[in-house]
Amino acid sequence: MLEAGGALPGVQEMLGHGDIRVTRGYTHVASELMQDGARRMGQALFPR
């Protein structure tokens, strides 16, 4: 979401984090494996 221009507080709310520092701790994770997982989840949730 962040790479697509979403705001960190929006990500925080979606994930249910009470502290923005928790959300910020996850923002560095952008491995190919996670990107592939996110793409697959998106396809499962929003099939074309």
C-alpha positions, -999 to +999 in steps of 0.1 A: +000+000+000+028+024+008+046+017-025+013+026-042+013+060-024-009+051+006-003+069+038+013+052+068-016+061+091-040+043+067-018+012+068-018+015+106-055+016+108-059-013+083-036-035+104-051-025+137-019-012+152-024+010+182+010+026+178+024+040+145+059+028+155+047-008+152+035-001+117+067+017+108+087-014+119+071-034+091+076-009+063+111-021+055+098-055+045+094-057+007+110-089-004+101-106-036+085-134-015+062-109+003+054-091-029+044-124-045+022-133-015+005-099-016-002-103-053-017-137-048-038-126-019-051-097-040-060-120-068-078-143-043-097-114-027-104-095-059-106-119-089-110-103-123 
